[in-house]
Amino acid sequence: GGEGANDALVNPANERLAGTRFTPDECWLELYGDPTSGAALSFDDRYLTYPFQTIDGLVTDFGGEALRCELEELPADAQGVRCPAGGAVVGSSHGELREMYGTIVHAV
């Protein structure tokens, strides 16, 4: 354990390098609609995904504001893409991630 115990963490990121920014309630509403009516009332395996179950969501959470700021400073195209599919960006480790990783590789 300890700072830099591992050389790097590979984070499966999105093209905007924006991390997962939905609360579980917001994610549910976006994916499945109003939980108080319709099909969303019946539970099945489709309803298992929310941000805290994604690696990118955890990296965003544990990296904190410093990680978000570092990624937001990277240049983006008109659609907000900072790293196209198939690419990767190497960045610093921030927040709680520093305890275990020296760098973060955001792979799209």
DSSP file (Angstrom, degrees, kcal/mol; ACC not computed):
  #  RESIDUE AA STRUCTURE BP1 BP2  ACC     N-H-->O    O-->H-N    N-H-->O    O-->H-N    TCO  KAPPA ALPHA  PHI   PSI    X-CA   Y-CA   Z-CA
    1    1 A G              0   0    0      0, 0.0    99,-0.1     0, 0.0     2,-0.1   0.000 360.0 360.0 360.0-172.8    0.0    0.0    0.0
    2    2 A G    >   -     0   0    0     97,-0.2     3,-1.8     2,-0.0     0, 0.0  -0.126 360.0 -25.1  94.8 168.6    0.9    3.6    0.2
    3    3 A E  T 3  S+     0   0    0      1,-0.3    96,-0.2     2,-0.1    97,-0.2  -0.249 130.5   2.7 -56.8 127.1    1.4    6.4   -2.3
    4    4 A G  T 3  S+     0   0    0     94,-1.3    -1,-0.3    97,-0.3    98,-0.2   0.718  77.6 148.6  72.0  23.0    2.4    5.1   -5.7
    5    5 A A  S <  S+     0   0    0     -3,-1.8     2,-0.4    94,-0.5    96,-0.2   0.810  72.3  37.5 -59.1 -29.2    2.1    1.4   -4.7
    6    6 A N  E    S-a  101   0A   0     94,-2.1    96,-2.0     1,-0.1    97,-0.2  -0.938  82.8-131.8-121.0 145.6    1.1    0.7   -8.3
    7    7 A D  E    S-     0   0A   0     -2,-0.4    96,-1.2    94,-0.2     2,-0.3   0.924  79.3 -11.6 -62.9 -45.0    2.5    2.4  -11.4
    8    8 A A  E     -a  103   0A   0     94,-0.2     2,-0.4    93,-0.1    96,-0.2  -0.992  48.4-139.3-156.1 157.6   -0.9    3.2  -13.0
    9    9 A L  E     -a  104   0A   0     94,-1.7    96,-3.1    -2,-0.3     2,-0.7  -0.991  22.1-142.2-117.1 129.4   -4.6    2.6  -13.1
   10   10 A V  E     -a  105   0A   0     -2,-0.4    96,-0.2    94,-0.2    94,-0.0  -0.849  18.3-161.9 -94.4 118.4   -6.3    2.2  -16.5
   11   11 A N  E     -a  106   0A   0     94,-3.4    96,-2.3    -2,-0.7     2,-1.2  -0.882  18.4-134.5-103.2 119.6   -9.6    4.0  -16.4
   12   12 A P  E     +a  107   0A   0      0, 0.0    44,-0.3     0, 0.0    96,-0.2  -0.611  44.7 179.3 -72.9  99.4  -12.2    3.1  -19.0
   13   13 A A        -     0   0    0     94,-2.3     2,-0.2    -2,-1.2    42,-0.0  -0.401  28.5-113.3-101.6 171.4  -13.3    6.7  -19.8
   14   14 A N    >   -     0   0    0     -2,-0.1     3,-1.9     1,-0.1     5,-0.1  -0.620  38.7-101.0 -98.3 166.7  -15.7    8.4  -22.1
   15   15 A E  T 3  S+     0   0    0      1,-0.3    67,-2.7    -2,-0.2    68,-2.0   0.764 122.4  52.2 -60.6 -27.6  -14.6   10.7  -25.0
   16   16 A R  T 3  S-     0   0    0     65,-0.3    -1,-0.3    66,-0.2    65,-0.0   0.580  99.8-135.7 -83.9  -9.1  -15.3   13.8  -23.0
   17   17 A L    <   +     0   0    0     -3,-1.9    -2,-0.1    66,-0.2    54,-0.1   0.876  64.2 133.0  52.8  39.9  -13.2   12.6  -20.1
   18   18 A A        -     0   0    0      1,-0.2    -1,-0.1    53,-0.0    -3,-0.1   0.484  52.4-144.6 -99.0  -5.6  -16.0   13.9  -18.0
   19   19 A G        -     0   0    0     -5,-0.1     2,-0.6     1,-0.1    -1,-0.2  -0.112  43.8 -47.5  68.0-175.0  -16.4   10.9  -15.7
   20   20 A T        +     0   0    0     36,-0.4    -1,-0.1     1,-0.1    34,-0.0  -0.858  57.5 173.9 -96.4 121.9  -19.8    9.7  -14.4
   21   21 A R        +     0   0    0     -2,-0.6     2,-0.4     2,-0.1    -1,-0.1   0.055  39.7 102.3-121.8  26.2  -21.7   12.7  -13.1
   22   22 A F        -     0   0    0      4,-0.0    -2,-0.0     3,-0.0    28,-0.0  -0.870  63.7-131.9-108.4 143.0  -25.1   11.3  -12.2
   23   23 A T     >  -     0   0    0     -2,-0.4     4,-2.7     1,-0.1     5,-0.2  -0.468  39.2-102.5 -74.0 163.3  -26.5   10.4   -8.8
   24   24 A P  H  > S+     0   0    0      0, 0.0     4,-2.5     0, 0.0     5,-0.2   0.897 125.1  50.8 -55.6 -39.2  -28.1    7.0   -8.7
   25   25 A D  H  > S+     0   0    0      2,-0.2     4,-2.3     1,-0.2     5,-0.2   0.919 111.2  46.9 -65.4 -43.1  -31.5    8.7   -8.8
   26   26 A E  H  > S+     0   0    0      2,-0.2     4,-2.4     1,-0.2    -1,-0.2   0.908 112.9  49.8 -64.4 -41.5  -30.6   10.8  -11.8
   27   27 A C  H  X S+     0   0    0     -4,-2.7     4,-2.8     2,-0.2     5,-0.3   0.928 110.7  49.4 -63.1 -45.7  -29.2    7.8  -13.6
   28   28 A W  H  X>S+     0   0    0     -4,-2.5     4,-3.3    -5,-0.2     5,-0.7   0.938 112.2  48.1 -58.1 -48.0  -32.3    5.7  -12.9
   29   29 A L  H  X5S+     0   0    0     -4,-2.3     4,-1.3     3,-0.2    -1,-0.2   0.900 114.3  46.3 -61.4 -42.6  -34.6    8.5  -14.2
   30   30 A E  H  <5S+     0   0    0     -4,-2.4    -1,-0.2    -5,-0.2    -2,-0.2   0.904 122.5  34.4 -66.7 -43.0  -32.5    9.0  -17.3
   31   31 A L  H  <5S+     0   0    0     -4,-2.8    -2,-0.2    -5,-0.2    -3,-0.2   0.872 136.6  14.5 -81.3 -38.9  -32.2    5.3  -18.2
   32   32 A Y  H  <5S-     0   0    0     -4,-3.3     8,-0.2    -5,-0.3    -3,-0.2   0.508  95.3-129.7-122.5  -7.9  -35.6    4.0  -17.0
   33   33 A G     << -     0   0    0     -4,-1.3    -1,-0.3    -5,-0.7    -2,-0.1  -0.400  64.5  -1.2  88.9-168.0  -37.9    6.9  -16.4
   34   34 A D    >   -     0   0    0      1,-0.2     3,-1.5    -2,-0.1     6,-0.3  -0.411  58.8-151.2 -62.5 118.6  -40.1    7.7  -13.5
   35   35 A P  T 3  S+     0   0    0      0, 0.0    -1,-0.2     0, 0.0    -2,-0.0   0.586  90.6  63.8 -70.9  -7.6  -39.6    5.0  -10.9
   36   36 A T  T 3  S+     0   0    0      5,-0.0     2,-0.3     1,-0.0    -2,-0.1   0.433 107.6  33.7 -96.1   1.7  -43.2    5.5   -9.5
   37   37 A S  S X  S+     0   0    0     -3,-1.5     3,-0.7     0, 0.0     4,-0.2  -0.970  97.2   2.1-148.8 163.8  -45.0    4.5  -12.7
   38   38 A G  G >  S-     0   0    0     -2,-0.3     3,-1.8     1,-0.2     4,-0.3  -0.115 112.2 -17.1  65.8-152.3  -44.9    2.2  -15.7
   39   39 A A  G >  S+     0   0    0      1,-0.3     3,-1.6     2,-0.2    -1,-0.2   0.731 121.8  75.1 -64.0 -25.0  -42.3   -0.4  -16.5
   40   40 A A  G <  S+     0   0    0     -3,-0.7    -1,-0.3    -6,-0.3    -2,-0.2   0.701  83.9  68.8 -63.6 -16.8  -39.8    1.0  -14.1
   41   41 A L  G <  S+     0   0    0     -3,-1.8     2,-0.5    -4,-0.2    -1,-0.3   0.785  87.8  73.2 -71.7 -26.1  -41.9   -0.5  -11.3
   42   42 A S  S <  S-     0   0    0     -3,-1.6     2,-0.3    -4,-0.3    -1,-0.0  -0.791  80.6-139.2 -94.6 128.2  -41.0   -4.0  -12.3
   43   43 A F        +     0   0    0     -2,-0.5     2,-0.3     3,-0.0    -2,-0.1  -0.648  34.6 147.3 -87.2 136.0  -37.4   -5.0  -11.4
   44   44 A D    >   -     0   0    0     -2,-0.3     3,-2.0     0, 0.0     0, 0.0  -0.916  63.1 -79.3-151.0-178.4  -35.2   -7.0  -13.7
   45   45 A D  G >  S+     0   0    0      1,-0.3     3,-0.9    -2,-0.3     4,-0.1   0.688 117.6  71.9 -61.7 -20.0  -31.5   -7.3  -14.6
   46   46 A R  G >  S+     0   0    0      1,-0.3     3,-0.6     2,-0.1    -1,-0.3   0.761  89.8  63.5 -64.7 -22.4  -31.6   -4.2  -16.9
   47   47 A Y  G <  S+     0   0    0     -3,-2.0    -1,-0.3     1,-0.2    -2,-0.1  -0.064  74.4  93.0 -96.6  33.8  -32.0   -2.1  -13.7
   48   48 A L  G <   +     0   0    0     -3,-0.9     2,-0.5     5,-0.0    -1,-0.2   0.520  61.1  94.8-102.2  -5.6  -28.6   -2.9  -12.2
   49   49 A T    <   +     0   0    0     -3,-0.6     3,-0.0    -4,-0.1     5,-0.0  -0.754  37.1 138.8 -97.9 129.6  -26.5    0.0  -13.6
   50   50 A Y    >   -     0   0    0     -2,-0.5     3,-2.7   -23,-0.0     4,-0.2  -0.950  63.4 -88.3-154.4 166.4  -25.7    3.2  -11.8
   51   51 A P  G >  S+     0   0    0      0, 0.0     3,-2.0     0, 0.0     6,-0.3   0.767 119.1  59.5 -51.6 -38.0  -22.6    5.4  -11.4
   52   52 A F  G 3  S+     0   0    0      1,-0.3    -3,-0.0     5,-0.1   -29,-0.0   0.607 100.7  58.7 -71.5  -7.2  -21.1    3.7   -8.4
   53   53 A Q  G <  S+     0   0    0     -3,-2.7     2,-0.4     4,-0.0    -1,-0.3   0.350  93.2  83.6 -98.0   5.3  -21.0    0.4  -10.2
   54   54 A T  S <> S-     0   0    0     -3,-2.0     4,-2.0    -4,-0.2     5,-0.2  -0.868  74.7-137.9-109.9 143.3  -18.8    1.8  -13.0
   55   55 A I  H  > S+     0   0    0     -2,-0.4     4,-3.0     1,-0.2     5,-0.2   0.929 107.4  53.3 -60.5 -45.1  -15.0    2.1  -12.8
   56   56 A D  H  > S+     0   0    0    -44,-0.3     4,-2.5     1,-0.2   -36,-0.4   0.877 107.7  51.9 -59.5 -37.8  -15.1    5.6  -14.3
   57   57 A G  H  > S+     0   0    0     -6,-0.3     4,-2.1     2,-0.2    -1,-0.2   0.904 111.8  45.6 -64.6 -41.5  -17.6    6.6  -11.7
   58   58 A L  H  X S+     0   0    0     -4,-2.0     4,-3.2    -7,-0.2     5,-0.3   0.915 112.3  50.3 -68.0 -43.0  -15.4    5.4   -8.9
   59   59 A V  H  X S+     0   0    0     -4,-3.0     4,-2.4     1,-0.2     5,-0.2   0.925 111.8  49.2 -60.7 -43.9  -12.3    7.0  -10.4
   60   60 A T  H  X S+     0   0    0     -4,-2.5     4,-1.1    -5,-0.2    -1,-0.2   0.918 114.7  45.0 -60.2 -44.1  -14.2   10.3  -10.8
   61   61 A D  H  < S+     0   0    0     -4,-2.1     3,-0.4     1,-0.2    -2,-0.2   0.954 118.0  40.9 -66.4 -50.9  -15.3   10.1   -7.2
   62   62 A F  H  < S+     0   0    0     -4,-3.2    34,-1.8     1,-0.2    35,-0.7   0.777 111.4  57.1 -71.9 -26.5  -12.0    9.1   -5.6
   63   63 A G  H  X S-     0   0    0     -4,-2.4     4,-1.1    -5,-0.3     3,-0.3   0.743  93.4-169.7 -76.4 -23.0  -10.0   11.5   -7.8
   64   64 A G  H  X  -     0   0    0     -4,-1.1     4,-1.8    -3,-0.4     3,-0.4  -0.062  45.3 -35.1  69.2-166.8  -12.0   14.5   -6.6
   65   65 A E  H  > S+     0   0    0      1,-0.2     4,-2.7     2,-0.2    -1,-0.2   0.824 132.0  61.2 -63.0 -34.8  -12.1   18.0   -7.8
   66   66 A A  H  > S+     0   0    0     -3,-0.3     4,-2.2     2,-0.2    -1,-0.2   0.898 106.2  46.5 -62.6 -40.3   -8.4   18.0   -8.7
   67   67 A L  H  X S+     0   0    0     -4,-1.1     4,-2.3    -3,-0.4     5,-0.2   0.934 112.2  50.1 -66.1 -46.0   -8.9   15.2  -11.2
   68   68 A R  H  X S+     0   0    0     -4,-1.8     4,-2.4     1,-0.2    -2,-0.2   0.920 112.0  48.3 -58.6 -43.5  -12.0   16.9  -12.8
   69   69 A C  H  X S+     0   0    0     -4,-2.7     4,-1.3     2,-0.2    -1,-0.2   0.914 109.5  52.3 -64.1 -42.9  -10.1   20.2  -13.1
   70   70 A E  H  < S+     0   0    0     -4,-2.2     4,-0.4     1,-0.2     3,-0.3   0.926 114.0  42.8 -58.9 -45.5   -7.0   18.5  -14.7
   71   71 A L  H >< S+     0   0    0     -4,-2.3     3,-1.1     1,-0.2    -1,-0.2   0.868 110.1  55.6 -71.4 -36.5   -9.2   16.7  -17.3
   72   72 A E  H 3< S+     0   0    0     -4,-2.4    -1,-0.2     1,-0.2    -2,-0.2   0.737  99.7  62.3 -68.4 -21.4  -11.4   19.8  -18.0
   73   73 A E  T 3< S+     0   0    0     -4,-1.3    -1,-0.2    -3,-0.3    -2,-0.2   0.656  82.2 100.0 -77.0 -15.9   -8.2   21.8  -18.8
   74   74 A L  S <  S-     0   0    0     -3,-1.1    -3,-0.0    -4,-0.4     2,-0.0  -0.429  88.1 -98.1 -69.2 144.7   -7.4   19.5  -21.8
   75   75 A P        -     0   0    0      0, 0.0     2,-0.3     0, 0.0    -1,-0.1  -0.332  42.8-165.5 -64.5 145.5   -8.4   20.9  -25.2
   76   76 A A        -     0   0    0     -3,-0.1     6,-0.2    -4,-0.1   -60,-0.1  -0.933  15.8-122.3-129.9 153.2  -11.7   19.7  -26.6
   77   77 A D    >   -     0   0    0      4,-1.9     3,-2.0    -2,-0.3    -1,-0.0  -0.162  50.2 -79.7 -81.5-174.3  -13.3   19.8  -30.1
   78   78 A A  T 3  S+     0   0    0      1,-0.3    -1,-0.1     2,-0.1    -2,-0.0   0.753 133.2  50.8 -61.3 -25.8  -16.7   21.5  -30.8
   79   79 A Q  T 3  S-     0   0    0      2,-0.1    -1,-0.3     0, 0.0   -63,-0.0   0.397 121.5-105.8 -91.9   2.0  -18.5   18.4  -29.5
   80   80 A G    <   +     0   0    0     -3,-2.0     2,-0.4     1,-0.3    -2,-0.1   0.554  66.9 153.8  86.9   8.3  -16.5   18.4  -26.2
   81   81 A V        +     0   0    0      1,-0.2    -4,-1.9   -64,-0.0    -1,-0.3  -0.593  15.6 169.4 -76.2 123.4  -14.4   15.4  -27.2
   82   82 A R  S    S+     0   0    0    -67,-2.7   -66,-0.2    -2,-0.4    -1,-0.2   0.607  75.7  21.0-103.8 -20.5  -11.0   15.4  -25.4
   83   83 A C  S    S-     0   0    0    -68,-2.0    -1,-0.3     4,-0.1   -66,-0.2  -0.851  81.1-137.2-151.9 109.7   -9.9   11.9  -26.4
   84   84 A P    >   -     0   0    0      0, 0.0     3,-2.3     0, 0.0    24,-0.3  -0.214  42.9 -76.1 -67.8 159.3  -11.4   10.1  -29.4
   85   85 A A  T 3  S+     0   0    0      1,-0.3     3,-0.1    22,-0.1   -71,-0.0  -0.270 122.7  29.8 -53.9 135.1  -12.4    6.4  -29.2
   86   86 A G  T 3  S+     0   0    0      1,-0.4    -1,-0.3    -3,-0.1     2,-0.1   0.266 104.6 101.2  94.5  -9.7   -9.3    4.2  -29.4
   87   87 A G    <   -     0   0    0     -3,-2.3    21,-2.7    -4,-0.1    -1,-0.4  -0.394  53.5-154.3-100.0 178.2   -7.1    6.9  -27.7
   88   88 A A  E     -B  107   0A   0     19,-0.2     2,-0.4    20,-0.1    19,-0.2  -0.990   5.7-152.2-151.1 152.9   -5.8    7.4  -24.2
   89   89 A V  E     -B  106   0A   0     17,-1.9    17,-3.2    -2,-0.3     2,-0.5  -0.998  12.8-146.2-127.9 129.9   -4.7   10.3  -22.0
   90   90 A V  E     +B  105   0A   0     -2,-0.4     2,-0.2    15,-0.2    15,-0.2  -0.851  30.7 164.3 -97.6 127.7   -2.1    9.9  -19.2
   91   91 A G  E     -B  104   0A   0     13,-3.1    13,-2.3    -2,-0.5     2,-0.1  -0.773  37.0 -81.9-134.0 178.1   -2.7   12.1  -16.2
   92   92 A S  E     -B  103   0A   0     -2,-0.2     2,-0.4    11,-0.2    11,-0.2  -0.381  41.7-111.6 -78.9 158.9   -1.7   12.5  -12.6
   93   93 A S        -     0   0    0      9,-0.9     2,-0.3    -2,-0.1    -1,-0.1  -0.770  41.7-177.8 -90.0 138.1   -3.2   10.6   -9.7
   94   94 A H    >   -     0   0    0     -2,-0.4     3,-1.5   -30,-0.0     4,-0.4  -0.860  38.5  -4.7-133.1 165.3   -5.3   12.8   -7.4
   95   95 A G  G >  S-     0   0    0     -2,-0.3     3,-1.4     1,-0.3     4,-0.3  -0.133 126.4 -10.9  56.5-141.5   -7.3   12.5   -4.2
   96   96 A E  G >  S+     0   0    0    -34,-1.8     3,-1.3     1,-0.3     4,-0.3   0.714 126.9  73.0 -65.0 -20.9   -7.7    9.1   -2.7
   97   97 A L  G X> S+     0   0    0     -3,-1.5     4,-2.6   -35,-0.7     3,-1.5   0.783  81.9  71.2 -65.2 -25.9   -6.3    7.5   -5.9
   98   98 A R  G <4 S+     0   0    0     -3,-1.4   -94,-1.3    -4,-0.4    -1,-0.3   0.751  83.9  70.3 -62.8 -23.1   -2.8    8.8   -4.9
   99   99 A E  G <4 S+     0   0    0     -3,-1.3   -94,-0.5    -4,-0.3    -1,-0.3   0.812 119.6  12.4 -63.4 -28.7   -2.7    6.2   -2.1
  100  100 A M  T <4 S+     0   0    0     -3,-1.5   -94,-2.1    -4,-0.3     2,-0.4   0.627 120.0  56.3-123.4 -20.3   -2.4    3.4   -4.6
  101  101 A Y  E  <  -a    6   0A   0     -4,-2.6   -97,-0.3   -96,-0.2   -94,-0.2  -0.951  47.1-162.3-129.3 137.4   -1.6    4.7   -8.1
  102  102 A G  E    S+     0   0A   0    -96,-2.0    -9,-0.9    -2,-0.4     2,-0.3   0.879  82.7   6.8 -77.9 -40.5    1.1    6.9   -9.5
  103  103 A T  E     -aB   8  92A   0    -96,-1.2   -94,-1.7   -97,-0.2     2,-0.5  -0.922  65.1-133.8-138.4 162.9   -0.7    7.9  -12.7
  104  104 A I  E     -aB   9  91A   0    -13,-2.3   -13,-3.1    -2,-0.3     2,-0.7  -0.985  11.4-157.8-120.2 128.0   -4.1    7.4  -14.3
  105  105 A V  E     -aB  10  90A   0    -96,-3.1   -94,-3.4    -2,-0.5     2,-1.0  -0.923   7.6-156.5-105.1 112.7   -4.5    6.3  -17.9
  106  106 A H  E     -aB  11  89A   0    -17,-3.2   -17,-1.9    -2,-0.7     2,-0.5  -0.794  15.8-170.9 -92.1 103.5   -7.9    7.3  -19.2
  107  107 A A  E      aB  12  88A   0    -96,-2.3   -94,-2.3    -2,-1.0   -19,-0.2  -0.830 360.0 360.0-102.2 130.6   -8.5    4.9  -22.1
  108  108 A V              0   0    0    -21,-2.7   -20,-0.1    -2,-0.5    -1,-0.1   0.383 360.0 360.0-106.6 360.0  -11.5    5.5  -24.4
